[in-house]
Amino acid sequence: MTLATEAIARYHKLIESEPYIELGWAGALQERLRAAKLTNHPMSPVLRPHFLTSRDHAALEKAAATVLSAIRRAEEMVLATPALLARLQLLPAERMLAAVDPGFSPLTMTGVLDASLHNGSLRFLGHRETSPSSVIYSDLLADVYYDAPPVKEFRKKYKLTKLAGGKHLLQGILKAYKECGGKQKKPSIAIIESRPPFQPPEASENALLVEFFRQEGYAAELIAPEHVEYRGGVLRHGEHTIDILYRALRLQEFLVRFDLNHPIVRAYKDRAVCMVNSFRSEAISKRALFDLLTDDAVTAKFPAAERKAIKDFIPWTRLVQAAKTTHGSRTIDLPDFAMKHRAKLVLKPNSDSTDLQTFRGADTDDLGWEKALRQAMRSPYVIQEAAESGRAVFPLLQYGSLVMKDMHVEMHPHLLGGKIHGLSSWLSVAGTTGFTTLSGLAPSFLLENK
């Protein structure tokens, strides 16, 4: 029996025994979540944290470091090679902004990997160099669960370590600011977002992030792109100078509403503000980047360790088009291959900024798959070998009762300053499609024997 299996069995036995079976503590836990302003984001009503052993965490860190190095190498090639840049299927405005040097090194960027760990097999399914969502949510969620009565009892037997990322996020932002040439000891930080109509500001994670920055001693505010101006070489919100612009607004959403003469774009081009993450970072976070990484012709001169990591941890990925390509050592007709191997493939939009749907071949019949493939031919999509997602049984609070559910576990390690700091875990009910109230974030802890 593995450490994780033993610990999970012990925890489940604990909460199914007195006094925890009465679930009074679960109600109190929900109240603490509301008090911490964590109920405005989808949170799984889970009664057990997600445990990651130190062994699995170390393997995750090691693999991510090598894969991240390969990603950085591919990005440098893309920015220097128009033919490779074209394969990312960028919009014209995205290409123009990708050409602008943000003023800090790629290793300073923040981001997130999409990871799956199934029976010891690790796969990285995607990579986003955008402001990593759920960093503060995950930190606060871990704080609340850490002191829940059954978790406190559980900690008498096992050591649990929070996988916090908030402070590392701030350090990464400040490092980028210094590389941009920033001189202020306490630079002002503005988080720019586009909030849906009638949604109060306190309902967003960005409002919690503002609170965190202020607690760390920095002037911080939450602003909308309509409320900034650029004059005298300074980006301002009212009379407040903005030194660091933390972009929580997706690039395509920005481009739909504004043109390239917007004050933020002009200040960014002039290096009058340090933007984290930069416009460039999102432009080269397309899923088609994994098309390049899994193309041996592109990575032939990569270091051997990086080529091995790509083979071991990144599933074969191709931009969907009516063309011939390679799969392993053979040449294939991509549409024909996609139809014949539906059960082992998944279709994903090239960008997270769209409302396009993801299609898993195993969950789609032949007719539905053919229709999805035709749609993918018309819009930028990638096709990727499907990876088994992690699964585990979790106790959940449903209609006031404790229920056990088989759940899919998606891990999103946060990349802060070029390293993994913190982890978000997303749970969804196995065997279902679409969103349910049981899906959402879950607290994550590093698990060790005492």
Sequence and secondary structure as in RCSB ss.txt:
>XXXX:A:sequence
MTLATEAIARYHKLIESEPYIELGWAGALQERLRAAKLTNHPMSPVLRPHFLTSRDHAALEKAAATVLSAIRRAE
EMVLATPALLARLQLLPAERMLAAVDPGFSPLTMTGVLDASLHNGSLRFLGHRETSPSSVIYSDLLADVYYDAPP
VKEFRKKYKLTKLAGGKHLLQGILKAYKECGGKQKKPSIAIIESRPPFQPPEASENALLVEFFRQEGYAAELIAP
EHVEYRGGVLRHGEHTIDILYRALRLQEFLVRFDLNHPIVRAYKDRAVCMVNSFRSEAISKRALFDLLTDDAVTA
KFPAAERKAIKDFIPWTRLVQAAKTTHGSRTIDLPDFAMKHRAKLVLKPNSDSTDLQTFRGADTDDLGWEKALRQ
AMRSPYVIQEAAESGRAVFPLLQYGSLVMKDMHVEMHPHLLGGKIHGLSSWLSVAGTTGFTTLSGLAPSFLLENK
>XXXX:A:secstr
  HHHHHHHHHHHHHTSTTGGG HHHHHHHHHHHHTT TTS B  BSS EEEEHHHHHHHHHHHHHHHHHHHHHH
HHHHH HHHHHTT   HHHHHHHTS  SS GGG  EEEEEEEETTEEEEEEEE S  TTHHHHHHHHHHHHTSHH
HHHHTTTEEEEE   HHHHHHHHHHHHHHTT   SS  EEEE    TT  GGGSHHHHHHHHHHHTT  EEEE G
GG EEETTEEEETTEE SEEEE S HHHHHHH  TTSHHHHHHHTTSSEEES HHHHHT  TTHHHHHT HHHHT
TS HHHHHHHHHHS  EEE  SSEEEETTEEEEHHHHHHHTGGGEEEEES TTS    EEGGGS HHHHHHHHHH
HHHS EEEEE    EEEEEEEEETTEEEEEEEEEEEEEEEETTEEEEEEEEEEETT  S  TT EEE EEEEEE 
